[in-house]
């Protein structure tokens, strides 16, 4: 048996207010006065001095504000890399991503593309990256995606939605400061939190499950139930626990895989631009056949937090659009195999997948 030798995030700082230590973490990593740190920051913080005033810029350091309204694209990665090359005299000392999954995935991808030739789309797949990226730091400001810990960056390319999955993708340093999540709107908190919950269900019910994945998945699932169903947590406790659930949920799929909801939500995202968190929720709501207990609990959580999901997304699609969505979804073979086993193609036919999409 050939066991996978996966890398982990080597350094993590956790705790409320730990963002204040960012400057002392970065100082020893500066290569020289001409090699700046580039901060990729969610543009919701553009007018938020509470966060940006704590980033101490020196020499040629730059903050680039990025909208997270759309899913990250390979073309966006290429444009950022070009912008950074034009801005800097030398290769940057580091790329620091501050935001949700979109910004964290962009930071990981930019770090890789600064040291690897070609375009980001050339690296969508598994283990295609040849060179280690630039030093990169992940600082989540919303919890649930697991992007802070995963070895992938989920990107929409010209002809597929697929991550850069590689041993060079994980962050060199992660800062987990739950205080940064304090202003997240309720619906966004729910959708991103459910990304974590769905990671757990898909990992724990998958054929790739092993004791490593299960130990992390069980912990994340238990935290999600507490956060989204209990009335006993303070806001501060809920923020800290969701940050930990996100980490454990991300770790659970490092050594296994996700499943049906993620495979289908990639199709929705590629065709319709549906954001990942809400896309997972829209799909998962209809997956009782595959995850009966998980979906029942999901509906309970949805009701408790008064979440109304959009419907009718696929009501007016053409045959060609359905086929595009189905092609994207079925191309994610490891996800289907984890969900349904080695003979998954017999279970998940194009007709069956289309019928599921038509419910949405």
Secondary structure, DSSP 8 states (H G I E B T S, - for coil): ---------SEEEESTTGGGGHHHHHHTT---TTS-EEEEEEGGGTT-HHHHTT----TT-EEEEE--SS--BHHHHHHHHHHHHHH-SS--SEEEEEESHHHHHHHHHHHHHTTS-S-GGGG-EES---S----EEEEESS-SS-TTT-S--EEE-SS-EEEEE-TTTS-SEEEE-GGGGTT--HHHHHHHHHHHHHHHHHHHTSTT--HHHHHHHHHHHHHHHHHHH-S---HHHHHHHHHHHHHHHHHHHHSS---HHHHHHHHHHHHH---HHHHHHHHHTT-TTT-HHHHHHHHHHHHHTT------TTTT--HHHHHHHHHHHHT-HHHHHHHH-TTHHHHS-HHHHHHHHHT-
